[in-house]
Amino acid sequence: MKVEQRPADSKSKEAFTDKASLLNLYREMLLIRRFEEKTAEMYQAAKIGGFCHLNIGEEATIVGTISALRPTDYVYSTYREHGHAIAKGIDPRAVMAELFGKETGTSHGRGGSMHLFSADRRFYGGYAIVGQALPIACGSAYAINYKGTDDVVMSSFGDGATNIGAFHESLNVAKLWHLPIVFVCVNNLYGMGTAVNRASAVTEIWKKACAYDMTSERVDGMDVLAVRRITDQLVAQAREEHEPSLLECVTYRYRGHSMSDPDTYRGKDEIKEWQTRDPILSLGEHMKKQKMLTNEEIERIDEEITAQVEDAVKFAEESPEPDPKDLYRDVYAGEGAA
């Protein structure tokens, strides 16, 4: 599928092109890919329970957007958020431990796959309900204006969320109140098993922002450099002008909606076609052509990343289970609450 993206205007900063920066993008995407592959393996081995949604295929959208942020900026995600959490700087060990339901996890084993959280990294979830984080993200953006800081909020969600009331209400209030927020639609072409053209009257999601007189862009979500280039522009607009925007990243998930999805609603040829544009392989080829990377270096990086992920699994397996005496901690407020 060819994505006709809208070009960023002349004020857009060029995506960095030095070897160190490109290598960071490559390593981050590969870490997310290997982490998710290992997550699938652990889920099938019954080490991970509950619902589990993987980011495999969407790495360029995740890394391209979040890498444009500062550590003090806020990120809100969805139930498909393992990659977002890692890209925001959360230790893969803590993410894997949370998937295992261990005390050392990001939510002390109480949230699991869909409820990753880190106040230190300003990664505020992880939400099981479609579109649930959108209005909450607006609240954080309002707090930024109230406190007078120059932080930015990034709210990431799927294409299915753009047909619910919370999406439209959030975009409307963000524009009315001039909130410093970048709304990122991860359009992987399917809301669970329903194709976008069967669920949305407007299939080009970026166009929905016109109802709120809001800046909007569409980008090839399989191209990490294109995503980063446009995200730089939108983040700068939010930070400097306190104006919201909507970015649609057209990407693809190689696996089903969740680990329990039989994935019978699309053909294998469609998946293979998208895999020919794999974001990690594409960046690797680009760097090889620029004499920045060799096949030997690619193999060595893969070995290092694989070892890092194996270490995360070992950490999760050896971590303690939550203590049953803490079962009601953080559940109730008021007298007697921990």
C-alpha positions in Angstrom: 0.0 0.0 0.0 1.4 3.4 -1.0 0.8 6.1 1.5 0.4 9.6 0.0 1.6 11.7 2.8 1.3 15.4 3.2 4.7 17.1 3.1 5.8 18.9 6.3 6.0 22.7 5.8 9.3 24.6 5.4 9.6 25.1 9.1 9.9 21.4 9.7 13.3 20.4 11.0 15.2 17.8 9.0 15.4 14.4 10.5 18.9 13.8 11.8 21.2 11.9 9.5 24.4 11.3 11.5 25.3 7.7 12.2 24.9 7.8 16.0 21.3 9.1 15.8 20.3 6.6 13.1 21.9 3.8 15.0 19.9 4.7 18.1 16.7 4.5 16.0 17.7 1.2 14.6 18.6 -0.3 17.9 15.4 0.9 19.5 13.2 -0.5 16.8 15.1 -3.8 16.9 14.8 -4.0 20.7 11.0 -3.6 20.5 10.8 -6.3 17.8 12.9 -8.8 19.7 11.1 -8.0 22.9 7.7 -8.6 21.3 8.8 -11.8 19.7 10.0 -13.1 23.0 6.8 -12.0 24.6 4.8 -14.1 22.1 7.0 -17.0 23.0 6.5 -16.6 26.7 2.8 -16.2 26.3 2.6 -19.4 24.4 4.6 -21.1 27.2 2.0 -19.9 29.7 4.5 -17.6 31.4 2.3 -14.6 30.6 -1.4 -14.6 31.1 -4.4 -12.4 30.3 -4.7 -10.3 27.2 -1.6 -9.5 25.2 -1.3 -7.2 22.1 2.0 -7.0 20.2 3.6 -4.0 18.4 5.4 -6.2 15.8 5.5 -4.2 12.5 4.6 -0.8 14.1 8.1 0.0 15.4 8.8 2.9 13.1 5.6 4.7 14.2 6.5 4.1 17.9 10.2 5.1 17.8 9.7 7.9 15.2 7.2 9.7 17.4 8.5 9.1 20.9 12.1 9.8 20.0 11.1 13.4 19.2 10.1 14.0 22.8 12.0 15.2 25.9 12.2 13.0 29.0 9.8 15.4 30.8 7.1 15.1 28.1 4.1 12.9 28.7 3.0 9.8 26.7 -0.4 8.1 26.9 -0.9 4.9 24.9 -3.3 2.0 24.5 -3.5 -1.6 25.4 -0.9 -2.3 22.6 1.8 -0.4 24.5 4.8 -2.5 25.2 6.9 -0.8 22.6 5.7 2.7 23.6 6.8 2.0 27.2 10.3 0.8 26.1 10.7 3.8 23.7 9.8 6.2 26.6 12.7 4.8 28.5 11.2 2.1 30.8 13.6 -0.7 31.5 12.7 -3.8 29.4 13.3 -5.8 32.6 10.5 -4.0 34.3 8.2 -4.3 31.3 8.8 -8.1 31.1 8.3 -8.5 34.8 5.0 -6.7 34.6 3.9 -9.1 31.8 4.9 -12.0 34.1 2.8 -10.4 37.0 5.8 -9.9 39.2 6.4 -7.3 42.0 9.3 -5.8 40.1 7.1 -4.9 37.2 6.1 -1.3 36.2 2.8 -1.7 38.0 4.1 -4.2 40.6 2.5 -7.0 38.7 -1.0 -5.7 39.2 -1.6 -4.3 35.7 -0.2 -6.8 33.2 0.2 -6.3 29.5 -2.5 -3.6 29.2 -1.6 -1.4 32.2 2.1 -0.5 32.0 2.9 2.8 33.9 5.8 4.8 35.0 5.5 8.2 36.7 9.3 8.7 36.6 9.3 8.3 32.8 6.0 10.2 32.5 4.5 7.2 30.7 0.9 7.3 31.9 -0.5 4.0 30.5 -1.6 1.5 29.2 -5.5 1.6 28.9 -7.8 -1.4 28.3 -10.7 0.7 27.0 -10.5 2.0 23.4 -9.9 5.8 23.5 -10.0 6.0 27.3 -6.7 7.9 27.5 -7.6 10.7 25.1 -9.5 13.0 27.6 -7.0 12.1 30.3 -4.2 13.2 28.1 -6.0 16.5 27.6 -6.0 16.9 31.4 -2.2 16.6 31.5 -1.9 19.1 28.7 -4.2 21.5 30.6 -2.0 21.1 33.7 1.0 22.1 31.6 -0.7 25.3 30.6 -1.8 25.9 34.1 1.7 25.4 35.5 3.3 27.4 32.7 5.9 24.8 31.6 6.9 24.0 28.0 6.3 20.2 28.3 4.3 18.4 25.6 1.8 15.5 25.8 1.6 12.8 23.1 -1.5 10.7 23.0 -1.3 7.5 20.9 -4.3 5.5 19.8 -5.6 3.2 17.1 -7.8 4.0 14.1 -10.8 2.4 15.8 -10.7 5.1 18.5 -11.3 7.9 16.0 -15.0 6.9 15.7 -15.9 7.3 19.3 -17.1 10.4 21.2 -14.0 10.8 23.4 -11.9 11.3 20.3 -14.0 14.2 19.0 -14.5 15.7 22.4 -10.8 15.6 23.1 -9.8 17.2 19.8 -12.4 19.9 20.3 -11.4 20.9 23.8 -7.7 20.7 22.8 -8.2 23.3 20.1 -10.5 25.4 22.2 -8.0 25.6 25.1 -4.8 25.6 23.0 -3.4 22.5 24.6 0.2 21.4 23.9 -0.7 17.9 22.7 0.1 15.8 19.7 -2.6 13.2 18.9 -1.0 10.2 17.2 -3.3 7.8 15.3 -1.6 4.5 14.8 -3.6 3.4 11.8 -2.7 -0.2 11.3 -5.8 -0.6 9.0 -7.8 -2.8 11.4 -9.8 -2.1 14.5 -9.6 -5.6 16.0 -10.7 -7.6 12.9 -12.6 -4.8 11.2 -11.0 -3.0 8.3 -10.9 0.8 8.4 -13.1 1.2 5.3 -15.8 -0.9 6.9 -15.8 1.1 10.2 -15.1 4.7 9.3 -16.9 6.9 6.8 -13.6 8.9 6.5 -10.8 6.5 5.9 -8.0 9.1 5.9 -7.9 9.8 9.6 -5.9 13.0 9.3 -8.9 14.7 7.6 -11.0 14.4 10.7 -9.0 17.2 12.3 -10.5 19.7 9.9 -13.7 19.8 12.0 -11.6 21.4 14.8 -9.4 23.7 12.6 -6.4 21.7 13.8 -3.1 21.0 12.1 -3.0 17.5 10.7 -0.5 15.3 8.8 -0.4 11.9 7.3 2.8 9.9 7.1 4.1 6.6 6.0 4.3 4.8 9.4 6.8 2.2 8.1 9.4 4.9 7.5 11.0 5.9 10.8 12.8 9.0 9.3 9.6 10.3 7.7 7.7 9.8 11.0 10.4 11.6 13.0 10.7 14.5 10.6 7.0 15.4 10.8 6.7 14.6 14.5 9.6 17.1 15.1 7.4 19.8 13.5 4.3 19.0 15.4 6.1 18.7 18.8 7.7 22.1 18.2 4.3 23.6 17.4 2.9 22.2 20.7 5.8 23.3 22.7 6.3 26.8 21.3 2.8 27.8 20.2 0.7 25.6 22.5 -1.4 24.3 19.6 -2.6 20.7 19.2 -2.3 18.6 16.1 -3.3 15.2 14.7 -0.7 12.9 13.1 -1.9 9.8 11.2 0.8 7.1 10.9 -0.2 4.5 8.4 1.4 1.3 9.5 0.7 -2.4 9.9 0.8 -5.1 12.6 2.1 -8.4 11.4 0.4 -10.4 14.1 -3.3 -10.6 14.9 -5.1 -8.1 17.1 -4.1 -10.1 20.2 -2.4 -13.4 21.0 -5.8 -15.0 21.0 -6.8 -13.7 17.6 -7.0 -16.4 14.9 -6.4 -13.6 12.3 -8.7 -15.0 9.6 -10.0 -11.6 8.3 -7.0 -10.8 6.1 -4.9 -12.8 3.6 -1.3 -14.0 4.0 -0.4 -12.1 0.8 -1.4 -8.8 2.3 0.8 -9.5 5.3 3.7 -10.5 3.1 3.3 -7.3 1.0 3.6 -5.1 4.1 6.6 -7.1 5.4 8.5 -6.2 2.2 8.5 -2.6 3.6 9.7 -3.7 7.1 10.8 -0.6 8.9 13.9 -2.2 10.6 15.2 -3.8 7.4 14.5 -0.6 5.5 16.6 1.5 7.9 19.3 -1.1 8.0 19.5 -1.1 4.1 19.6 2.7 4.1 22.5 2.8 6.6 24.4 0.2 4.6 24.0 2.2 1.4 25.4 5.2 3.3 28.4 3.1 4.5 27.2 3.6 8.1 26.5 -0.1 8.8 27.8 -3.5 7.7 26.2 -6.9 7.7 28.6 -7.9 10.4 27.6 -5.0 12.6 23.9 -5.8 12.1 24.5 -9.3 13.3 26.4 -8.1 16.3 23.7 -5.6 17.2 21.1 -8.3 16.9 23.1 -10.6 19.2 23.4 -7.8 21.8 19.7 -7.0 21.7 18.7 -10.7 21.9 20.9 -11.1 24.9 19.3 -8.0 26.5 15.8 -9.5 26.0 16.9 -12.9 27.3 18.2 -11.0 30.4 14.8 -9.3 30.8 13.1 -12.8 30.8 15.6 -14.1 33.3 14.9 -11.1 35.6 11.2 -11.6 35.3 11.4 -15.3 36.1 13.5 -14.7 39.1 11.5 -11.8 40.5 9.2 -12.3 43.5 5.4 -12.6 43.2 3.3 -9.8 44.7 2.7 -10.3 48.4 -1.0 -11.3 49.0 -1.2 -9.0 52.0 -0.9 -6.1 49.5 -4.0 -7.3 47.5 -6.1 -4.2 48.4 -3.3 -1.7 48.3 -4.1 1.3 46.0 -7.6 -0.1 45.4 -9.6 2.0 48.0 -9.0 5.5 49.3 -9.9 6.8 52.7 -9.4 5.6 56.3 -7.3 2.5 56.6 -6.1 2.7 53.0 -2.4 2.0 52.4 
